């Protein structure tokens, strides 16, 4: 009996250790006034969107194999937004991001949606329904979110041309937060972590 209990305890401990906890090192570095290296990824292109002429060659090259990697976007400021079709705050935020994309995309700032824990069909329906025209990639799980330290959605990370995270908004980003984050990504200066509006826990 004792051996069975000990065995069960060891099994539960091993399971707990195998679950990857979110990495909070990005937020820690931002809190210290430092940039953080943006964790790399290579993900399936969910929708190419309608990139402006200035960004079109970059996206065409990056998506040649049907995937987009962060490394392929180096040299371009990136607004990386984590979302899912089942997330009601993401729905509330969609128009703010779309307006930001229409403003900043022609100036060379790439908005990239990262759909997670979602079905392709549901995600594409979400994009079409809400008129989202910036590109999106798809993570079937939440590996990228975990690498970035995200614990909910929506969350937005602002990445400089050098591939450094300079700002992070948790929850629905306001137009002001979006503009400030874009300015930080363009300049490479640290803005830090900010609390936005509503947020929903990941599954």
C-alpha positions as CSV (number, residue, x, y, z in Angstrom):
1,X,0.0,0.0,0.0
2,X,2.8,2.4,1.0
3,X,4.7,1.6,-2.2
4,X,1.5,2.3,-4.3
5,X,1.1,5.7,-2.6
6,X,4.7,6.5,-3.2
7,X,4.5,5.4,-6.8
8,X,1.4,7.6,-7.3
9,X,3.1,10.6,-5.7
10,X,6.2,10.2,-8.0
11,X,3.9,9.9,-11.1
12,X,2.0,13.0,-10.2
13,X,5.3,14.9,-9.5
14,X,6.7,13.8,-12.9
15,X,3.5,14.9,-14.6
16,X,3.6,18.3,-12.9
17,X,7.2,18.8,-14.0
18,X,6.4,17.8,-17.6
19,X,3.8,20.7,-17.9
20,X,5.6,23.7,-19.2
21,X,4.9,26.8,-17.1
22,X,4.8,30.2,-18.8
23,X,8.3,31.8,-19.0
24,X,8.1,35.2,-17.3
25,X,11.6,36.3,-18.3
26,X,10.3,38.8,-20.9
27,X,8.3,40.7,-18.4
28,X,11.1,40.6,-15.9
29,X,13.6,42.1,-18.4
30,X,11.0,44.8,-19.3
31,X,10.5,45.6,-15.7
32,X,14.3,46.1,-15.4
33,X,14.2,48.5,-18.3
34,X,15.8,46.1,-20.7
35,X,14.7,44.5,-24.0
36,X,14.2,40.8,-24.3
37,X,14.9,38.4,-27.1
38,X,11.7,37.5,-28.8
39,X,11.3,33.7,-28.7
40,X,11.4,32.3,-32.3
41,X,8.6,30.4,-34.0
42,X,7.7,28.9,-37.3
43,X,4.0,28.6,-37.7
44,X,1.4,27.7,-40.4
45,X,0.1,30.8,-42.2
46,X,-3.6,30.9,-41.4
47,X,-4.5,33.9,-43.5
48,X,-2.2,36.1,-45.6
49,X,-4.4,39.2,-45.1
50,X,-4.0,42.2,-47.3
51,X,-0.5,43.6,-46.7
52,X,0.3,47.0,-48.1
53,X,2.8,47.2,-51.0
54,X,5.7,48.0,-48.7
55,X,5.3,44.8,-46.7
56,X,4.0,42.5,-49.4
57,X,7.5,41.2,-50.7
58,X,8.5,40.4,-47.1
59,X,5.4,38.3,-46.4
60,X,5.5,36.6,-49.8
61,X,9.1,35.5,-49.1
62,X,8.4,34.5,-45.5
63,X,5.4,32.4,-46.4
64,X,6.8,30.5,-49.4
65,X,6.8,27.2,-47.5
66,X,3.3,27.9,-46.0
67,X,4.8,28.9,-42.7
68,X,6.0,32.2,-41.2
69,X,9.0,32.4,-38.9
70,X,9.9,35.3,-36.7
71,X,13.4,35.2,-38.0
72,X,12.2,35.8,-41.5
73,X,10.6,39.1,-40.3
74,X,13.8,40.5,-38.8
75,X,14.4,44.0,-39.9
76,X,10.7,44.9,-39.6
77,X,8.9,46.1,-36.4
78,X,6.2,43.6,-35.5
79,X,3.1,43.8,-33.4
80,X,2.4,40.2,-32.4
81,X,-1.2,39.7,-31.1
82,X,-2.3,36.4,-29.5
83,X,-6.0,35.6,-30.0
84,X,-8.6,32.9,-30.5
85,X,-12.1,32.9,-32.0
86,X,-13.6,31.7,-28.7
87,X,-12.1,34.7,-26.8
88,X,-14.7,37.4,-26.4
89,X,-12.2,40.1,-25.4
90,X,-10.3,39.3,-28.7
91,X,-13.5,40.2,-30.5
92,X,-13.7,43.5,-28.7
93,X,-10.1,44.3,-29.6
94,X,-10.2,43.4,-33.3
95,X,-11.3,46.8,-34.6
96,X,-8.6,48.6,-32.6
97,X,-5.9,46.3,-34.1
98,X,-7.4,46.7,-37.6
99,X,-7.4,50.5,-37.4
100,X,-3.8,50.3,-36.1
101,X,-2.8,48.1,-39.0
102,X,-4.4,50.4,-41.5
103,X,-2.5,53.3,-40.0
104,X,0.9,51.7,-39.4
105,X,1.1,48.9,-42.0
106,X,1.8,51.3,-44.8
107,X,4.6,52.8,-42.7
108,X,6.3,49.4,-42.5
109,X,5.0,48.0,-39.2
110,X,3.8,44.4,-39.5
111,X,0.8,43.4,-37.5
112,X,0.8,39.6,-37.1
113,X,-2.1,37.7,-35.4
114,X,-1.2,34.5,-33.7
115,X,-4.3,32.3,-33.4
116,X,-3.9,29.6,-30.7
117,X,-5.9,26.7,-29.3
118,X,-8.4,27.1,-32.1
119,X,-9.9,25.3,-35.1
120,X,-8.9,26.6,-38.5
121,X,-12.5,27.0,-39.7
122,X,-13.5,28.9,-36.6
123,X,-10.5,31.2,-36.7
124,X,-11.0,32.0,-40.4
125,X,-14.7,32.7,-39.8
126,X,-13.6,35.1,-37.0
127,X,-11.2,37.0,-39.3
128,X,-13.7,37.3,-42.1
129,X,-16.6,38.3,-39.9
130,X,-14.6,41.1,-38.2
131,X,-12.9,42.3,-41.4
132,X,-9.3,41.6,-40.2
133,X,-6.9,42.3,-43.0
134,X,-3.5,41.8,-41.3
135,X,-1.9,38.3,-41.6
136,X,-2.3,35.6,-39.0
137,X,-0.4,32.4,-38.2
138,X,-1.7,29.4,-36.2
139,X,-0.4,27.6,-33.2
140,X,-2.7,24.6,-32.5
141,X,-1.6,24.5,-28.9
142,X,-0.1,27.2,-26.7
143,X,3.6,26.6,-27.0
144,X,4.4,30.0,-28.4
145,X,2.2,31.7,-25.7
146,X,4.0,29.8,-23.0
147,X,7.4,30.8,-24.5
148,X,6.4,34.4,-24.4
149,X,5.0,34.2,-20.9
150,X,1.3,34.8,-21.8
151,X,-1.3,33.5,-19.4
152,X,-4.3,34.8,-21.2
153,X,-5.6,36.3,-24.4
154,X,-5.5,38.8,-26.0
155,X,-2.0,39.7,-25.2
156,X,0.2,41.8,-27.5
157,X,4.0,41.9,-27.8
158,X,5.8,44.7,-29.6
159,X,9.0,43.5,-31.3
160,X,11.7,45.8,-32.7
161,X,13.6,45.4,-36.0
162,X,16.3,43.6,-34.1
163,X,13.9,40.9,-32.8
164,X,13.7,42.4,-29.3
165,X,10.5,42.6,-27.3
166,X,10.2,46.2,-26.1
167,X,6.6,46.3,-24.8
168,X,3.8,44.0,-23.7
169,X,0.1,44.7,-23.2
170,X,-2.0,42.2,-21.3
171,X,-5.6,42.2,-22.2
172,X,-7.5,44.4,-24.8
173,X,-5.1,47.1,-25.9
174,X,-6.4,50.6,-26.2
175,X,-5.6,52.8,-29.2
176,X,-3.2,54.8,-27.0
177,X,-1.4,51.6,-25.8
178,X,-1.2,50.4,-29.4
179,X,0.3,53.6,-30.7
180,X,2.8,53.8,-27.8
181,X,3.8,50.1,-28.4
182,X,4.3,50.7,-32.1
183,X,6.4,53.8,-31.4
184,X,8.6,51.7,-29.0
185,X,8.9,48.9,-31.6
186,X,10.0,51.4,-34.3
187,X,12.5,53.1,-32.0
188,X,13.7,50.0,-30.2
189,X,13.2,51.7,-26.8
190,X,11.7,49.9,-23.9
191,X,8.2,50.8,-23.0
192,X,7.5,47.9,-20.6
193,X,4.5,45.9,-19.6
194,X,1.1,47.5,-19.3
195,X,-2.3,46.2,-18.2
196,X,-5.0,46.6,-20.9
197,X,-8.7,45.8,-20.7
198,X,-10.4,42.5,-20.4
199,X,-8.5,39.3,-20.8
200,X,-9.5,35.6,-20.9
201,X,-7.4,32.7,-19.5
202,X,-6.0,30.3,-22.0
203,X,-7.4,26.8,-22.1
